[in-house]
Amino acid sequence: AQKVTQAQTEISVVEKEDVTLDCVYETRDTTYYLFWYKQPPSGELVFLIRRNSFDEQNEISGRYSWNFQKSTSSFNFTITASQVVDSAVYFCALSEGRVGSSNTGKLIFGQGTTLQVKP
Amino acid sequence: NAGVTQTPKFQVLKTGQSMTLQCAQDMNHEYMSWYRQDPGMGLRLIHYSVGAGITDQGEVPNGYNVSRSTTEDFPLRLLSAAPSQTSVYFCASTTPSRSSGRGTDTQYFGPGTRLTVL
């Protein structure tokens, strides 16, 4: 069965510190997507990144970077030089795949990690 | 594009009442789904649809009904509300990538409906 685990329930850092949010997943599918979403205090879900199972390249977007390692079934998210505006709940999610498609419209979410960045 | 819209934003029900949560998208997405978010549990899939007239159950379907008569709309019906259905409900939509290059493969979420059942 598919499963996503975010072992860190809450993380607190001081502004400008780097922080890594862990995500470990389980799946028997060979094709799947992994996602990260941000949920700020206002409550909406903001898409951050999508990674296809065939693409293990790490990605950097400004202060955000993602490390995808199929060998350890992990898709970790690092924020460099954190800011107060980064305070939010962050979700890692797995898209169930099927033959010929990584997208079935069904996401499996981790429990979320609450990040608090203090000034 | 308005994206994914949900109404109402907030709702309070009494146990046993029924209601419908509305969801609409204007991106011509094929797939739509409903999730509920409870503290410490992330989001869990309630029902989903891969096209008009096609729906299926997710992880936590009990107490909810859905139908998809059009591509744009995917309402979620609570048949007889219970306190255990107090939650935040999110609707999402996506379209799978095709060899034609169209599609997104990213799920876009609505703003959510906060439901309290007394």
gemmi code that builds the backbone of each chain (N, CA, C; Angstrom):
import gemmi

chains = {
    "A": [
        ("ALA", (0.839, -1.193, 0.000), (0.000, 0.000, 0.000), (0.872, 1.239, 0.000)),
        ("GLN", (0.350, 2.291, -0.629), (1.102, 3.536, -0.662), (1.006, 4.261, 0.669)),
        ("LYS", (2.100, 4.925, 1.012), (2.139, 5.639, 2.275), (3.182, 6.739, 2.211)),
        ("VAL", (2.887, 7.843, 2.886), (3.846, 8.940, 2.975), (4.037, 9.274, 4.447)),
        ("THR", (5.290, 9.353, 4.859), (5.591, 9.633, 6.259), (6.424, 10.903, 6.389)),
        ("GLN", (5.915, 11.826, 7.168), (6.675, 13.019, 7.536), (6.881, 12.923, 9.047)),
        ("ALA", (8.035, 12.458, 9.421), (8.282, 12.126, 10.821), (8.359, 13.363, 11.718)),
        ("GLN", (8.714, 14.493, 11.147), (8.842, 15.720, 11.943), (7.467, 16.383, 12.049)),
        ("THR", (6.907, 16.401, 13.234), (5.600, 17.024, 13.423), (5.731, 18.545, 13.444)),
        ("GLU", (6.700, 19.038, 14.208), (6.921, 20.469, 14.314), (8.416, 20.765, 14.315)),
        ("ILE", (8.774, 21.850, 13.639), (10.161, 22.312, 13.641), (10.142, 23.808, 13.920)),
        ("SER", (11.039, 24.238, 14.782), (11.156, 25.663, 15.081), (12.590, 26.106, 14.821)),
        ("VAL", (12.762, 27.144, 14.042), (14.098, 27.666, 13.738), (14.070, 29.177, 13.894)),
        ("VAL", (15.251, 29.740, 13.921), (15.388, 31.187, 13.964), (15.667, 31.656, 12.540)),
        ("GLU", (15.129, 32.814, 12.220), (15.297, 33.362, 10.882), (16.755, 33.271, 10.425)),
        ("LYS", (16.910, 32.953, 9.146), (18.187, 32.817, 8.447), (18.820, 31.447, 8.620)),
        ("GLU", (18.269, 30.630, 9.487), (18.764, 29.259, 9.588), (18.278, 28.453, 8.383)),
        ("ASP", (19.021, 27.420, 8.012), (18.577, 26.473, 7.010), (17.776, 25.381, 7.710)),
        ("VAL", (16.780, 24.853, 7.011), (15.954, 23.804, 7.627), (15.579, 22.788, 6.550)),
        ("THR", (15.603, 21.510, 6.921), (15.229, 20.430, 6.009), (14.021, 19.693, 6.546)),
        ("LEU", (13.037, 19.542, 5.690), (11.823, 18.808, 6.020), (11.918, 17.443, 5.348)),
        ("ASP", (11.725, 16.410, 6.126), (11.893, 15.053, 5.612), (10.584, 14.466, 5.101)),
        ("CYS", (10.711, 13.639, 4.060), (9.557, 12.938, 3.506), (10.021, 11.570, 3.027)),
        ("VAL", (9.392, 10.527, 3.532), (9.689, 9.158, 3.112), (8.403, 8.552, 2.584)),
        ("TYR", (8.478, 7.859, 1.480), (7.265, 7.321, 0.869), (7.412, 5.829, 0.598)),
        ("GLU", (6.269, 5.170, 0.448), (6.221, 3.762, 0.093), (5.251, 3.596, -1.060)),
        ("THR", (5.669, 2.874, -2.066), (4.788, 2.578, -3.189), (5.315, 1.386, -3.949)),
        ("ARG", (4.422, 0.646, -4.564), (4.814, -0.464, -5.437), (4.782, -0.035, -6.896)),
        ("ASP", (4.245, 1.162, -7.132), (4.156, 1.646, -8.503), (5.545, 1.995, -9.035)),
        ("THR", (5.714, 1.827, -10.313), (6.975, 2.226, -10.935), (6.885, 3.646, -11.483)),
        ("THR", (5.638, 4.095, -11.711), (5.445, 5.470, -12.164), (4.573, 6.195, -11.154)),
        ("TYR", (5.073, 7.290, -10.687), (4.341, 8.062, -9.687), (4.896, 9.472, -9.662)),
        ("TYR", (4.143, 10.345, -9.013), (4.603, 11.707, -8.794), (4.739, 11.958, -7.296)),
        ("LEU", (5.644, 12.824, -6.959), (5.776, 13.326, -5.595), (5.581, 14.833, -5.607)),
        ("PHE", (4.935, 15.320, -4.573), (4.611, 16.740, -4.497), (4.991, 17.290, -3.130)),
        ("TRP", (5.201, 18.599, -3.105), (5.226, 19.347, -1.857), (4.224, 20.490, -1.987)),
        ("TYR", (3.416, 20.643, -0.909), (2.482, 21.748, -0.818), (2.755, 22.519, 0.466)),
        ("LYS", (2.496, 23.810, 0.406), (2.611, 24.680, 1.574), (1.224, 25.139, 1.991)),
        ("GLN", (0.938, 25.093, 3.285), (-0.327, 25.600, 3.793), (-0.041, 26.702, 4.806)),
        ("PRO", (-0.095, 27.951, 4.375), (0.143, 29.062, 5.309), (-1.010, 29.193, 6.299)),
        ("PRO", (-0.860, 30.050, 7.298), (-1.924, 30.210, 8.304), (-3.285, 30.562, 7.713)),
        ("SER", (-3.318, 31.128, 6.530), (-4.594, 31.478, 5.894), (-5.358, 30.244, 5.429)),
        ("GLY", (-4.689, 29.091, 5.333), (-5.385, 27.834, 5.103), (-5.369, 27.252, 3.699)),
        ("GLU", (-5.025, 28.040, 2.700), (-5.048, 27.467, 1.349), (-3.844, 26.567, 1.119)),
        ("LEU", (-3.925, 25.723, 0.133), (-2.826, 24.822, -0.216), (-2.108, 25.382, -1.446)),
        ("VAL", (-0.823, 25.619, -1.270), (-0.034, 26.225, -2.335), (0.918, 25.182, -2.898)),
        ("PHE", (0.824, 24.942, -4.193), (1.690, 23.976, -4.849), (3.118, 24.518, -4.893)),
        ("LEU", (4.093, 23.650, -4.522), (5.492, 24.052, -4.567), (6.264, 23.343, -5.670)),
        ("ILE", (6.116, 22.003, -5.727), (6.900, 21.262, -6.704), (6.248, 19.924, -6.998)),
        ("ARG", (6.461, 19.430, -8.209), (6.070, 18.096, -8.620), (7.301, 17.410, -9.193)),
        ("ARG", (7.519, 16.158, -8.819), (8.661, 15.411, -9.309), (8.181, 14.071, -9.827)),
        ("ASN", (8.521, 13.750, -11.076), (8.179, 12.455, -11.655), (9.165, 11.400, -11.172)),
        ("SER", (8.705, 10.191, -11.002), (9.550, 9.110, -10.490), (10.727, 8.801, -11.401)),
        ("PHE", (10.628, 9.192, -12.655), (11.721, 8.925, -13.587), (12.820, 9.979, -13.523)),
        ("ASP", (12.554, 11.056, -12.837), (13.478, 12.178, -12.826), (14.060, 12.364, -11.431)),
        ("GLU", (15.282, 11.895, -11.240), (15.902, 11.986, -9.920), (16.783, 13.206, -9.752)),
        ("GLN", (16.747, 14.082, -10.703), (17.546, 15.299, -10.558), (17.040, 16.137, -9.404)),
        ("ASN", (17.962, 16.658, -8.636), (17.573, 17.591, -7.584), (17.169, 18.920, -8.217)),
        ("GLU", (16.359, 19.660, -7.507), (15.869, 20.928, -8.057), (16.041, 22.051, -7.054)),
        ("ILE", (16.374, 23.203, -7.579), (16.529, 24.396, -6.752), (15.658, 25.501, -7.329)),
        ("SER", (14.919, 26.151, -6.447), (14.117, 27.293, -6.856), (14.277, 28.384, -5.807)),
        ("GLY", (15.144, 29.302, -6.070), (15.414, 30.364, -5.100), (15.997, 29.800, -3.817)),
        ("ARG", (15.302, 30.007, -2.710), (15.796, 29.494, -1.412), (15.348, 28.052, -1.159)),
        ("TYR", (14.541, 27.529, -2.058), (14.003, 26.178, -1.892), (14.811, 25.188, -2.722)),
        ("SER", (15.023, 24.009, -2.156), (15.643, 22.933, -2.920), (15.060, 21.604, -2.487)),
        ("TRP", (15.082, 20.660, -3.411), (14.492, 19.355, -3.148), (15.488, 18.274, -3.525)),
        ("ASN", (15.580, 17.258, -2.682), (16.501, 16.141, -2.880), (15.684, 14.861, -3.000)),
        ("PHE", (15.609, 14.309, -4.202), (14.833, 13.111, -4.468), (15.790, 11.937, -4.582)),
        ("GLN", (15.622, 10.932, -3.742), (16.470, 9.741, -3.786), (15.595, 8.497, -3.789)),
        ("LYS", (15.492, 7.850, -4.941), (14.682, 6.640, -5.046), (15.265, 5.508, -4.208)),
        ("SER", (16.575, 5.467, -4.056), (17.209, 4.371, -3.315), (16.752, 4.331, -1.863)),
        ("THR", (16.429, 5.488, -1.318), (15.963, 5.553, 0.080), (14.499, 5.973, 0.161)),
        ("SER", (13.827, 6.072, -0.999), (12.414, 6.478, -1.058), (12.187, 7.763, -0.276)),
        ("SER", (13.010, 8.742, -0.552), (12.881, 10.006, 0.169), (12.811, 11.182, -0.801)),
        ("PHE", (12.118, 12.204, -0.366), (11.962, 13.415, -1.176), (11.990, 14.586, -0.200)),
        ("ASN", (13.175, 14.968, 0.218), (13.341, 15.975, 1.258), (13.379, 17.386, 0.700)),
        ("PHE", (12.950, 18.312, 1.524), (12.772, 19.715, 1.125), (13.597, 20.599, 2.050)),
        ("THR", (14.462, 21.405, 1.469), (15.322, 22.281, 2.258), (15.019, 23.741, 1.951)),
        ("ILE", (14.860, 24.517, 3.010), (14.712, 25.966, 2.871), (16.011, 26.595, 3.379)),
        ("THR", (16.648, 27.340, 2.532), (17.902, 28.007, 2.898), (17.597, 29.425, 3.371)),
        ("ALA", (18.289, 29.827, 4.418), (18.100, 31.185, 4.961), (16.621, 31.456, 5.199)),
        ("SER", (16.037, 30.694, 6.086), (14.589, 30.760, 6.322), (14.135, 32.167, 6.715)),
        ("GLN", (12.878, 32.447, 6.384), (12.273, 33.734, 6.701), (10.971, 33.504, 7.453)),
        ("VAL", (10.514, 34.524, 8.142), (9.269, 34.399, 8.917), (8.110, 33.999, 8.008)),
        ("VAL", (8.123, 34.467, 6.771), (7.029, 34.141, 5.842), (7.011, 32.667, 5.444)),
        ("ASP", (8.075, 31.946, 5.779), (8.102, 30.507, 5.502), (7.311, 29.718, 6.550)),
        ("SER", (6.904, 30.363, 7.604), (6.129, 29.682, 8.654), (4.823, 29.165, 8.064)),
        ("ALA", (4.627, 27.861, 8.146), (3.463, 27.221, 7.527), (3.500, 25.740, 7.857)),
        ("VAL", (2.455, 25.043, 7.415), (2.463, 23.585, 7.440), (2.836, 23.122, 6.031)),
        ("TYR", (3.755, 22.190, 5.962), (4.225, 21.688, 4.674), (3.837, 20.213, 4.541)),
        ("PHE", (3.235, 19.911, 3.407), (2.791, 18.551, 3.135), (3.571, 17.956, 1.970)),
        ("CYS", (3.963, 16.715, 2.156), (4.514, 15.908, 1.080), (3.393, 14.971, 0.627)),
        ("ALA", (3.293, 14.715, -0.665), (2.210, 13.880, -1.168), (2.699, 13.012, -2.319)),
        ("LEU", (2.041, 11.876, -2.470), (2.372, 10.894, -3.501), (1.143, 10.689, -4.385)),
        ("SER", (1.348, 10.736, -5.689), (0.243, 10.479, -6.609), (0.277, 9.027, -7.011)),
        ("GLU", (-0.813, 8.334, -6.748), (-0.876, 6.943, -7.171), (-0.732, 6.869, -8.681)),
        ("GLY", (0.032, 5.910, -9.128), (0.206, 5.763, -10.563), (-0.551, 4.562, -11.071)),
        ("ARG", (-0.564, 4.406, -12.359), (-1.107, 3.227, -12.992), (-0.384, 3.078, -14.314)),
        ("VAL", (-0.646, 1.996, -14.986), (0.065, 1.742, -16.231), (-0.167, 2.888, -17.202)),
        ("GLY", (0.907, 3.471, -17.623), (0.816, 4.528, -18.623), (0.621, 5.909, -18.061)),
        ("SER", (0.471, 6.033, -16.755), (0.240, 7.372, -16.216), (0.707, 7.452, -14.776)),
        ("SER", (1.309, 8.567, -14.452), (1.693, 8.811, -13.057), (0.614, 9.578, -12.326)),
        ("ASN", (-0.418, 9.986, -13.025), (-1.423, 10.860, -12.441), (-2.793, 10.207, -12.531)),
        ("THR", (-3.320, 9.785, -11.393), (-4.667, 9.226, -11.353), (-5.620, 10.171, -10.648)),
        ("GLY", (-5.146, 11.357, -10.306), (-6.004, 12.302, -9.608), (-6.179, 11.988, -8.149)),
        ("LYS", (-5.386, 11.060, -7.630), (-5.513, 10.658, -6.232), (-4.179, 10.883, -5.532)),
        ("LEU", (-4.214, 11.703, -4.509), (-3.008, 11.984, -3.754), (-3.063, 11.333, -2.374)),
        ("ILE", (-1.911, 10.851, -1.948), (-1.751, 10.348, -0.585), (-0.822, 11.318, 0.129)),
        ("PHE", (-1.315, 11.883, 1.222), (-0.574, 12.920, 1.928), (0.120, 12.380, 3.162)),
        ("GLY", (1.244, 13.001, 3.479), (1.835, 12.806, 4.787), (1.068, 13.619, 5.817)),
        ("GLN", (1.461, 13.472, 7.072), (0.747, 14.126, 8.154), (1.028, 15.624, 8.228)),
        ("GLY", (2.063, 16.043, 7.548), (2.415, 17.458, 7.542), (3.455, 17.790, 8.603)),
        ("THR", (4.278, 18.785, 8.296), (5.268, 19.308, 9.234), (5.001, 20.795, 9.432)),
        ("THR", (4.800, 21.185, 10.678), (4.583, 22.597, 10.982), (5.926, 23.266, 11.205)),
        ("LEU", (6.227, 24.233, 10.379), (7.489, 24.974, 10.485), (7.208, 26.347, 11.073)),
        ("GLN", (7.912, 26.658, 12.145), (7.815, 27.989, 12.730), (9.168, 28.666, 12.613)),
        ("VAL", (9.189, 29.801, 11.972), (10.415, 30.567, 11.821), (10.292, 31.813, 12.698)),
        ("LYS", (11.159, 31.909, 13.676), (11.104, 33.029, 14.619), (12.045, 34.141, 14.176)),
        ("PRO", (11.617, 35.373, 14.377), (12.471, 36.498, 13.962), (13.706, 36.630, 14.862)),
    ],
    "B": [
        ("ASN", (-8.751, 32.858, -15.400), (-9.337, 31.660, -14.790), (-9.529, 31.845, -13.294)),
        ("ALA", (-10.690, 31.413, -12.781), (-10.907, 31.468, -11.337), (-10.232, 30.296, -10.665)),
        ("GLY", (-9.883, 29.246, -11.425), (-9.265, 28.064, -10.847), (-10.325, 27.159, -10.245)),
        ("VAL", (-10.073, 26.689, -9.022), (-11.011, 25.843, -8.304), (-11.712, 26.693, -7.248)),
        ("THR", (-13.028, 26.718, -7.306), (-13.792, 27.491, -6.338), (-14.647, 26.558, -5.485)),
        ("GLN", (-14.831, 26.938, -4.236), (-15.633, 26.156, -3.300), (-16.582, 27.078, -2.557)),
        ("THR", (-17.796, 26.600, -2.358), (-18.759, 27.304, -1.510), (-19.511, 26.306, -0.658)),
        ("PRO", (-19.868, 26.677, 0.581), (-19.501, 27.926, 1.252), (-18.090, 27.861, 1.823)),
        ("LYS", (-17.611, 28.933, 2.392), (-16.317, 28.931, 3.071), (-16.436, 28.364, 4.471)),
        ("PHE", (-17.520, 28.657, 5.122), (-17.778, 28.178, 6.478), (-19.215, 27.667, 6.553)),
        ("GLN", (-19.420, 26.641, 7.376), (-20.767, 26.112, 7.554), (-20.851, 25.442, 8.910)),
        ("VAL", (-21.949, 25.680, 9.608), (-22.235, 25.003, 10.860), (-23.533, 24.228, 10.676)),
        ("LEU", (-23.491, 22.953, 10.999), (-24.655, 22.089, 10.877), (-24.982, 21.461, 12.220)),
        ("LYS", (-26.224, 21.027, 12.341), (-26.605, 20.220, 13.488), (-26.558, 18.754, 13.063)),
        ("THR", (-26.317, 17.901, 14.032), (-26.287, 16.465, 13.752), (-27.566, 16.043, 13.051)),
        ("GLY", (-27.400, 15.285, 11.961), (-28.551, 14.796, 11.223), (-28.943, 15.633, 10.024)),
        ("GLN", (-28.475, 16.854, 9.972), (-28.800, 17.697, 8.819), (-28.008, 17.244, 7.600)),
        ("SER", (-28.539, 17.570, 6.445), (-27.822, 17.269, 5.209), (-27.441, 18.573, 4.528)),
        ("MET", (-26.401, 18.504, 3.723), (-26.024, 19.678, 2.953), (-25.103, 19.270, 1.810)),
        ("THR", (-24.903, 20.187, 0.886), (-24.024, 19.959, -0.250), (-22.932, 21.000, -0.280)),
        ("LEU", (-21.691, 20.525, -0.367), (-20.546, 21.409, -0.570), (-20.300, 21.504, -2.075)),
        ("GLN", (-20.218, 22.738, -2.542), (-20.064, 22.946, -3.972), (-18.601, 23.093, -4.361)),
        ("CYS", (-18.261, 22.560, -5.529), (-16.918, 22.703, -6.083), (-17.045, 22.885, -7.591)),
        ("ALA", (-16.327, 23.846, -8.120), (-16.325, 24.083, -9.557), (-14.919, 24.470, -10.013)),
        ("GLN", (-14.593, 24.062, -11.237), (-13.304, 24.454, -11.815), (-13.512, 24.879, -13.267)),
        ("ASP", (-12.751, 25.839, -13.691), (-12.903, 26.379, -15.040), (-11.664, 26.129, -15.885)),
        ("MET", (-10.923, 25.085, -15.553), (-9.687, 24.777, -16.276), (-9.867, 23.572, -17.202)),
        ("ASN", (-11.097, 23.095, -17.329), (-11.411, 21.939, -18.174), (-10.632, 20.692, -17.742)),
        ("HIS", (-10.408, 20.566, -16.440), (-9.690, 19.405, -15.936), (-10.588, 18.179, -15.930)),
        ("GLU", (-10.010, 17.031, -16.265), (-10.782, 15.785, -16.295), (-11.031, 15.236, -14.894)),
        ("TYR", (-10.001, 15.308, -14.043), (-10.076, 14.664, -12.739), (-10.445, 15.698, -11.682)),
        ("MET", (-11.350, 15.282, -10.797), (-11.665, 16.109, -9.635), (-11.758, 15.211, -8.408)),
        ("SER", (-11.488, 15.799, -7.255), (-11.478, 14.978, -6.043), (-11.815, 15.820, -4.822)),
        ("TRP", (-12.233, 15.133, -3.771), (-12.519, 15.750, -2.484), (-11.646, 15.132, -1.405)),
        ("TYR", (-11.085, 16.006, -0.571), (-10.269, 15.589, 0.554), (-10.813, 16.242, 1.823)),
        ("ARG", (-10.546, 15.589, 2.931), (-10.819, 16.228, 4.212), (-9.520, 16.321, 4.993)),
        ("GLN", (-9.383, 17.404, 5.737), (-8.181, 17.635, 6.518), (-8.536, 17.692, 7.984)),
        ("ASP", (-7.948, 16.787, 8.742), (-8.135, 16.741, 10.185), (-6.792, 16.937, 10.860)),
        ("PRO", (-6.782, 17.533, 12.051), (-5.519, 17.825, 12.735), (-4.645, 16.583, 12.876)),
        ("GLY", (-3.372, 16.721, 12.500), (-2.418, 15.631, 12.674), (-2.549, 14.483, 11.689)),
        ("MET", (-3.481, 14.603, 10.723), (-3.696, 13.476, 9.811), (-3.505, 13.843, 8.359)),
        ("GLY", (-3.047, 15.008, 8.083), (-2.895, 15.385, 6.680), (-4.244, 15.446, 5.991)),
        ("LEU", (-4.235, 15.267, 4.690), (-5.464, 15.243, 3.903), (-5.753, 13.820, 3.483)),
        ("ARG", (-7.028, 13.454, 3.537), (-7.426, 12.118, 3.132), (-8.483, 12.201, 2.047)),
        ("LEU", (-8.372, 11.308, 1.079), (-9.248, 11.325, -0.082), (-10.616, 10.749, 0.266)),
        ("ILE", (-11.672, 11.485, -0.082), (-13.039, 11.031, 0.195), (-13.617, 10.336, -1.044)),
        ("HIS", (-13.739, 11.093, -2.126), (-14.219, 10.585, -3.411), (-13.447, 11.272, -4.522)),
        ("TYR", (-13.435, 10.621, -5.680), (-12.807, 11.274, -6.816), (-13.533, 10.892, -8.099)),
        ("SER", (-13.228, 11.635, -9.145), (-13.882, 11.423, -10.439), (-12.864, 11.619, -11.557)),
        ("VAL", (-12.897, 10.726, -12.534), (-11.970, 10.839, -13.660), (-12.665, 11.383, -14.901)),
        ("GLY", (-13.921, 11.774, -14.741), (-14.637, 12.378, -15.852), (-16.117, 12.450, -15.541)),
        ("ALA", (-16.839, 13.187, -16.351), (-18.283, 13.323, -16.144), (-18.931, 11.952, -16.154)),
        ("GLY", (-19.747, 11.699, -15.144), (-20.457, 10.429, -15.044), (-19.678, 9.304, -14.384)),
        ("ILE", (-18.418, 9.567, -14.007), (-17.570, 8.521, -13.422), (-17.052, 8.986, -12.067)),
        ("THR", (-17.419, 8.237, -11.013), (-16.918, 8.555, -9.678), (-16.476, 7.272, -8.987)),
        ("ASP", (-15.653, 7.432, -7.980), (-15.202, 6.275, -7.222), (-14.837, 6.716, -5.814)),
        ("GLN", (-14.762, 5.731, -4.914), (-14.492, 6.028, -3.517), (-13.008, 6.175, -3.254)),
        ("GLY", (-12.716, 7.025, -2.282), (-11.357, 7.153, -1.802), (-11.179, 6.406, -0.497)),
        ("GLU", (-10.347, 6.961, 0.355), (-10.003, 6.297, 1.619), (-11.107, 6.376, 2.663)),
        ("VAL", (-11.846, 7.505, 2.694), (-12.839, 7.743, 3.750), (-14.182, 8.173, 3.151)),
        ("PRO", (-14.886, 7.281, 2.423), (-16.093, 7.694, 1.708), (-17.393, 7.664, 2.519)),
        ("ASN", (-17.383, 6.993, 3.665), (-18.635, 6.772, 4.384), (-19.265, 8.072, 4.850)),
        ("GLY", (-20.552, 8.209, 4.557), (-21.302, 9.392, 4.960), (-21.332, 10.482, 3.914)),
        ("TYR", (-20.703, 10.233, 2.764), (-20.628, 11.231, 1.693), (-21.073, 10.625, 0.356)),
        ("ASN", (-21.727, 11.455, -0.438), (-22.086, 11.072, -1.805), (-21.562, 12.114, -2.775)),
        ("VAL", (-21.235, 11.655, -3.975), (-20.829, 12.590, -5.015), (-21.491, 12.202, -6.327)),
        ("SER", (-21.522, 13.143, -7.230), (-21.945, 12.888, -8.606), (-21.197, 13.873, -9.493)),
        ("ARG", (-21.045, 13.537, -10.750), (-20.338, 14.439, -11.672), (-21.102, 14.449, -12.998)),
        ("SER", (-22.011, 15.402, -13.082), (-22.831, 15.487, -14.292), (-22.165, 16.356, -15.350)),
        ("THR", (-21.251, 17.224, -14.943), (-20.535, 18.064, -15.898), (-19.043, 18.008, -15.596)),
        ("THR", (-18.229, 18.431, -16.542), (-16.791, 18.483, -16.300), (-16.442, 19.494, -15.223)),
        ("GLU", (-17.218, 20.574, -15.139), (-16.863, 21.691, -14.271), (-17.198, 21.473, -12.800)),
        ("ASP", (-18.260, 20.734, -12.497), (-18.781, 20.692, -11.130), (-18.644, 19.316, -10.487)),
        ("PHE", (-18.371, 19.328, -9.208), (-18.215, 18.069, -8.462), (-18.689, 18.296, -7.032)),
        ("PRO", (-19.994, 18.299, -6.788), (-20.523, 18.558, -5.447), (-20.353, 17.361, -4.514)),
        ("LEU", (-20.180, 17.665, -3.256), (-20.052, 16.653, -2.206), (-21.249, 16.770, -1.275)),
        ("ARG", (-21.987, 15.685, -1.127), (-23.193, 15.712, -0.292), (-22.982, 14.954, 1.007)),
        ("LEU", (-23.328, 15.619, 2.101), (-23.367, 14.971, 3.400), (-24.806, 14.560, 3.645)),
        ("LEU", (-25.037, 13.275, 3.809), (-26.394, 12.759, 3.863), (-27.055, 13.029, 5.214)),
        ("SER", (-26.322, 12.782, 6.282), (-26.815, 12.992, 7.635), (-25.603, 13.334, 8.488)),
        ("ALA", (-25.379, 14.615, 8.665), (-24.123, 15.078, 9.268), (-23.924, 14.527, 10.681)),
        ("ALA", (-22.655, 14.201, 10.956), (-22.272, 13.710, 12.277), (-21.091, 14.542, 12.784)),
        ("PRO", (-20.929, 14.643, 14.102), (-19.793, 15.422, 14.630), (-18.446, 14.963, 14.086)),
        ("SER", (-18.324, 13.689, 13.742), (-17.063, 13.169, 13.197), (-16.742, 13.746, 11.818)),
        ("GLN", (-17.715, 14.412, 11.212), (-17.479, 15.028, 9.910), (-17.046, 16.485, 10.027)),
        ("THR", (-16.879, 16.933, 11.240), (-16.286, 18.255, 11.449), (-14.865, 18.228, 10.913)),
        ("SER", (-14.586, 19.105, 9.950), (-13.300, 19.044, 9.268), (-13.198, 20.225, 8.307)),
        ("VAL", (-12.046, 20.309, 7.654), (-11.891, 21.245, 6.546), (-11.877, 20.417, 5.262)),
        ("TYR", (-12.711, 20.804, 4.317), (-12.859, 20.044, 3.089), (-12.235, 20.801, 1.921)),
        ("PHE", (-11.413, 20.077, 1.167), (-10.772, 20.658, -0.002), (-11.186, 19.902, -1.257)),
        ("CYS", (-11.471, 20.659, -2.287), (-11.724, 20.107, -3.607), (-10.482, 20.354, -4.453)),
        ("ALA", (-10.182, 19.448, -5.369), (-9.001, 19.602, -6.213), (-9.312, 19.120, -7.620)),
        ("SER", (-8.536, 19.603, -8.568), (-8.701, 19.146, -9.948), (-7.341, 19.044, -10.625)),
        ("THR", (-7.296, 18.196, -11.655), (-6.064, 17.994, -12.412), (-6.414, 17.325, -13.737)),
        ("THR", (-5.453, 17.343, -14.628), (-5.588, 16.615, -15.887), (-4.282, 15.904, -16.154)),
        ("PRO", (-4.330, 14.615, -16.500), (-3.093, 13.883, -16.745), (-2.418, 14.351, -18.025)),
        ("SER", (-1.109, 14.315, -17.999), (-0.343, 14.660, -19.190), (-0.647, 13.653, -20.294)),
        ("ARG", (-0.624, 14.148, -21.505), (-0.839, 13.275, -22.650), (0.378, 13.388, -23.563)),
        ("SER", (0.477, 12.451, -24.473), (1.574, 12.513, -25.430), (1.475, 13.768, -26.278)),
        ("SER", (0.268, 14.333, -26.345), (0.090, 15.569, -27.104), (0.759, 16.746, -26.418)),
        ("GLY", (1.163, 16.544, -25.165), (1.803, 17.623, -24.428), (0.839, 18.414, -23.571)),
        ("ARG", (-0.470, 18.136, -23.719), (-1.435, 18.858, -22.899), (-1.598, 18.151, -21.566)),
        ("GLY", (-2.151, 18.827, -20.610), (-2.320, 18.259, -19.279), (-1.344, 18.885, -18.317)),
        ("THR", (-1.592, 18.695, -17.057), (-0.804, 19.391, -16.047), (-0.156, 18.475, -15.044)),
        ("ASP", (-0.863, 17.383, -14.674), (-0.355, 16.447, -13.671), (-0.172, 17.067, -12.299)),
        ("THR", (-0.545, 18.302, -12.130), (-0.495, 18.921, -10.799), (-1.917, 19.096, -10.307)),
        ("GLN", (-2.152, 18.775, -9.046), (-3.487, 18.977, -8.471), (-3.589, 20.393, -7.935)),
        ("TYR", (-4.623, 21.087, -8.378), (-4.890, 22.443, -7.908), (-6.054, 22.385, -6.937)),
        ("PHE", (-5.861, 23.029, -5.804), (-6.839, 22.949, -4.732), (-7.669, 24.221, -4.621)),
        ("GLY", (-8.920, 24.037, -4.226), (-9.765, 25.164, -3.871), (-9.384, 25.704, -2.507)),
        ("PRO", (-10.028, 26.788, -2.077), (-9.667, 27.445, -0.813), (-10.144, 26.705, 0.428)),
        ("GLY", (-11.000, 25.718, 0.268), (-11.461, 24.938, 1.409), (-12.786, 25.405, 1.979)),
        ("THR", (-13.496, 24.465, 2.606), (-14.733, 24.751, 3.347), (-14.544, 24.225, 4.761)),
        ("ARG", (-14.711, 25.094, 5.726), (-14.581, 24.691, 7.137), (-15.962, 24.340, 7.655)),
        ("LEU", (-16.157, 23.065, 7.973), (-17.463, 22.558, 8.406), (-17.412, 22.140, 9.866)),
        ("THR", (-18.392, 22.616, 10.614), (-18.553, 22.215, 12.014), (-19.912, 21.564, 12.178)),
        ("VAL", (-19.923, 20.376, 12.762), (-21.188, 19.672, 13.025), (-21.375, 19.579, 14.530)),
        ("LEU", (-22.456, 20.170, 14.983), (-22.712, 20.219, 16.441), (-23.576, 19.039, 16.900)),
    ],
}
model = gemmi.Model(1)
for chain_id, residues in chains.items():
    chain = gemmi.Chain(chain_id)
    for i, (resn, *xyz) in enumerate(residues, 1):
        res = gemmi.Residue()
        res.name, res.seqid = resn, gemmi.SeqId(i, " ")
        for name, pos in zip(("N", "CA", "C"), xyz):
            atom = gemmi.Atom()
            atom.name, atom.element = name, gemmi.Element(name[0])
            atom.pos, atom.b_iso = gemmi.Position(*pos), 0.0
            res.add_atom(atom)
        chain.add_residue(res)
    model.add_chain(chain)
structure = gemmi.Structure()
structure.add_model(model)
structure.setup_entities()
